[in-house]
Amino acid sequence: MPDTAEAKRIVAVGNKRLEGILRLPSDPIGLVIFAHGAGSSHLSPRNNRVAEALGQRRIATLLFDLLTIEEAADRANVFDIPLLSARMIEALGWAQDQPALSALPIGLFGSSTGAAAALVAAARAPEQINSVVSRGGRPDMAGDELAQVRAPVLLVVGGLDYTVIELNEAAAEKLTCEQRLEIVPGATHLFEEPGTLDQVVELAGDWFATHFAAAKG
């Protein structure tokens, strides 16, 4: 890759060669793989904004499509958490095959239904996942596998996203790992209000940076 402050390139992930964007800053401290929510893609403006901000903290990021175009046309697949989590695990394998990424601790960042996919992946690959952040997520959709998650989990929910707050509180009770629930005041589900996504960026950046540092001892 070019020796720049942040190399950015389009990649093909897994057996389905799902399109993604890899951002690789100089001397990265870790890698965060994103799991977007229903109806979104690797072009999600919010997740890309978060990824760019993480890059400024020397965190590499991978945003990729969890489904092919044909698969996404079937609405049932958008909510198929076992399928989506399997794609996350494929992305883990892909990252570990990349020389520039293989030695990095890995975190997962999930939005909406993608949070459930990230948590199920963390439960099924405990040795590979360093930390998890959920933004406006549906961790409840991970079901019984929540209790198997070992990586530290940060749940971030908008203060005006009342139903999702309740679902996150219920999911948090099932987690047995290190965890924290952060409520962003004045934010709705998509964190569209001024300054609210910036708070997500700060919370997620601190969470990943702290746990990546701990992994290196």
N, C-alpha and C positions, 0 to 999 in steps of 0.2 A: 504494500500500500504506500501511497505517497507520504513523505515525511512532512506532514502539515499539522497545524494545531488540531484539526479534526478532519480525518478522511471520511468521506461519505460515499457509499456506493449501493447500487441495487444488487440484491442477492436472490438466489432461489433456494428455498429451504425444504428439506425433507423429500420423501418419495414422490410427492405431488408437485415438487418444485414450486412451492408457494412463494409469490413475490414479496420481497421485503426490503427494508432500508436498514443498512448497518452504518452506524456512526461510531467511529473509533478515534477518540482523542489521543494525543501523545501521552505515553506512559499511563495507561488506564489503571484504575484501582479495582475495577470490577466490571461486570457486564449485567445489564438489566434487559430481560426479554419481556416484551409487552404482549398482553392478551386483551384485545379490544372487545367491546360489547356488541350486542346484537345490532345488525344493520350498519356497522362501521367497518373500517379496513385499515391497512397499514398507512393510509393517507389521512387518518383522523387528525384534524388540526389540533385538537387538545392534546392528544398523546404525543404528537410531534413537537408541540411546544414544550411539554414536560421533558421529552428526550433531549431537545436542544439545551435546556437548562441543566439537565444532568451532565451533559457533555462538558459544560463549563466547570463542573466539579470533577472532571477526569473520569467520568463513568461512561463506558461504552454502552450503546443501546441497540437493540434489534426490534424493529416493528415489522411484523409480517402478517399476511392474510392467513387466517386459521382455516379458511375454506376456499375451494376453487370457485370459479364463477358459477359453474353448473351446480355445485353443492349448495352455494348460497341462495340459489333460486328456489330451493326447497326450504320453506320457512322452518320446518321441523329441525333441520340441521343446525340452525342458528342457536337453538336451545338444547342441543345434544351435548351435554357436559362431558360424558365419556369420550365422545369423538373429539371435542375441542381440547380436552386435557391430553389426549393421545398426541395431538398435533403439537402441543407444548413440549411434550417429552421428546418428540422427534426434533424439535428445535434445539433442545438441550444437546442431543447427540450431534446435531449439525455444528453447534458452537464448539463442542469439544473436539471436533475434527479440524477446526481452523487453528493453525499454528499461532496466530496473533491473539486468540481468545482462550485457548485450551487451559492455560494456567490461572485464569481469572476466577474469583468467586462469582457465583451467579445469583442474581435476585430476579424476582418476577413482579411485574406491575400489571394488575388486572383492573379493568373498568367494567361495570355492570355485570353481565353474565360472564365476561372474561375473568372476573375475580374468582368465580367458582372453578373455572377451568384451571386457573393458576394454583388454587389451593389443592385441588385434586392432584395436579401434577406434583406439587410439593409433598403431598402425602405418599405418592407412589415412588418418588425419587428423593427420599430424605437425605441421602448422602451427597446429592448434587446441588441442592438448593440452600443458599445461605440466608435469604430473607425474602419476605413478601410484603407488598403494599397493595391495598385495595382502594380504588377511588370510586365512590358512589356505587360500590359493588353489591353483588348478590351472593355473599359467602354462604348464605343459607342453602343455596342450590348445590353446595358440595356435600350436603347430607352427612351421613355417618363418617365420611372420610375426614371431616374436620378434626376429629379426635386423634387422627393419625399424623397430623401435621407436626413437624418438629422444628421447622424454621421459624424465627420470630416474625410475627404478623402485625402490621399496622393497618387498621381500618380507618379510612377517612370518609366522612359523610357530611353532606351539607346540612346546616342547621334547620333549613326549611323543608328538607326531604324526609318528612315525618315517618312515612311507612318504612322507608329504607333504614332509618335510624333503628326502628324496632326490630327489623330483620337482622341488622348487624349486631344489636345487643343480644339477640337470641343465639346467633352464631358464635359470638364471643364466649358465651357460657359453655359451648361445646368444645372450644379450643383448649388444649392442655399445654400448649407451648407458651413462650413469652409472647405477650400481646399488648396492644394499646388501641383504644378507640378514641379518635379525635373528631370533634364536631367543629366544622367551619361555620361560624356565625353568618347568617344572612345569605347562605348559598343554597341554591336549589340543586336538583339532581345532576345537571350538566356543568355546574360551577361556571355559569355564564356571567354572573355578576362581577363588576369591576373588583379586581384584587383577590377574588376568591381562589382562582386557579394558581395565583402566585403563592398562596398559602399552602396549597397542595404540593407545589414544587419544593417549597422549603421543608415541609414535613417529610416528604418522600426522600429528598436529597440527604437530609440529616439521618434518616433511618438507614438508608443503604450505606452511606459513608461510615457510620458507626459500626455496622455489622461487617462490612468488608474489612475495615481496619482490625476488628477483633479476630477475623479469620486468619489474618497474616501474623497475628500475635504481636 
